[in-house]
Amino acid sequence: MRLIINGSNGRMGHELISLANAGYRGAELAAAVDINNEGSGYKNLYDFKGEADCIIDFTNHSLTRELTQYAVKNKLPLVIATTGQTEEELQMIDEAAKEIPIFRSANMSVGVALLTELAKTVSRMMPEADIEIIEKHHNRKLDAPSGTALMLADAIKEVRHNAEYVKGRSGNAKRTKAEIGIHAVRLGNIVGEHEVIIGTDTQTITVKHEAHSRALFAEGAVDAAAFLVNCKAGLYNMQDIMKKGE
């Protein structure tokens, strides 16, 4: 499986190159692409003229148009591991998925996918419970709350249809039953922690996932690529990988 790694000079790019060089899941490096590449590698996707089986993107959502256009033009499956897309950018992804298989997830960890399912199940079984989400990341992370925290909230909203998101609670108003509180912590070199607290007056259930290394997300992205190369056009996520393993 020959991979184009878009964003090869970032932390995740370096992790992906290490996995490809080690042959993880049969992967090999087709091209390392990054605007900051000097000497080896490519500065732009269109500079690469070779053969590949899939693109893994760890750049920035602002490059969505160029990324999807390149993938569609070259009929390449695409793993999108960035977050923060605008509604317009999400529409670009939806349109491209009509032509090629695209895997998009706010978090590339199977553990987080399990956390999401657990949070949904508990929220459904405890319809009167209050729900709070706390996420922690390193002090260099740009978006807050994290895409994963929003993914968790969106999943819970599938069983709490009247849910309202409150980001970074403040003020003097009383908490309403419909609220899902979402809180972001930015500190030091935390790789990523996500905790969902679901509680009533008589009991509390807490589910949590903690990433110990960024290699976790690189492995998940390569796993996603291996899954995607055998798929028809469409939009896929981590739940699809979990269903395949059932």
Secondary structure, 3 states (H helix, E strand, C coil): CEEEEECCCCHHHHHHHHHHHCCHHHCEEEEEECCCCCCCCECCHHHCCCCCCEEEECCCHHHHHHHHHHHHHCCCCEEECCCCCCHHHHHHHHHHCCCCEEEECCCCCHHHHHHHHHHHHHHHHCCCCEEEEEEEECCCCCCCCCHHHHHHHHHHHCCCCCCEEEECCCCCCCCCCCEEEEEEEECCCCCEEEEEEEECCCCEEEEEEEECCCHHHHHHHHHHHHHHCCCCCEEECHHHHHHHCC
